[in-house]
Amino acid sequence: MPSSLPLLVLADSHQSDGNTLLALARRQGVLLDGALAVAGQGAPPPSLPPGSTPPFILLAHGIDCLPALQAVRADPRCRAALLLSPDGDARHERALAFPALVVCHRPDPRHPRLTQAATLASVWQARLHLLQSHDALAELAPLFAALARLAAQPLGGDC
């Protein structure tokens, strides 16, 4: 079932995790140009003009996770985040004001260490999920669906 909220996608199609997030977005009925933004690995996060977009769900991976969160941390339109294999220093991070799911691969030379993702998840007060299968997309789909349902619920003050 497609998400009722638009997606802000920061993914690098040259990396497997980026392709996984883009495929997940396509499963939600989002075309590449239909996402609020698609950026390359390490690209600056998009700036969202105040009030010009509806509430959204953030999808980011790798080194794009921290800059993306910095861009949306204080934006009440960000209702949830799915962060795949986040990479970065947790020193200056803090709890998020919206539900978040941190997903990472089993320890493998191609992916950031589990301890780094677990540390970031803890600091963000996010749920941590360790991928069990080789088909990350199939495993992410129901996790994202649950996150999207949570994100679509009205916030205090919403009618």
C-alpha positions, 0 to 999 in steps of 0.5 A: 500500500503506497504511503499517503505522504510524499517522500523526501528521498536522498539516495545515490543510485550508484550505491546499492543502498541508494538503489534500494531506497529508490526502489522502495520509493517507486513501490510507493508510487513515487517516480524519481521526479515525483519525490521531493528531492533526489540527491547524490551521495554527500550532496547538500540536502535540499532546502524546503521553502516554508509552507510550500510542501505538505508533510513528508517522510524522509528516506536517506542513506549513508553519509546523506543521513546526518545532513538530511536530518539537520535540514529537516530536524526543526521542520514540523512537516517531517513526520518520520524518517527511514535511515539506511546504514547511516554514516557519521559522528553521533557526537552532536546529534540529539533525539528526533522529534518524529519517529525514525527507523534506522536500518543496517546490514549485518556486519560486512566490509561493504557497509558501516559497522553495526555499532555506528548505526546502533549508536546513532539510533540510540541518540536519535531515539529511533528503532533499530532494525538489522537486515536479516535477508539478502533482499533488503527491499523485500524486508524494508517494505513492511517496515516502511509501511508500518512507519508510514502508517505511524507518520500519517496519524494526526499530530496534536493540534491536527484535525 
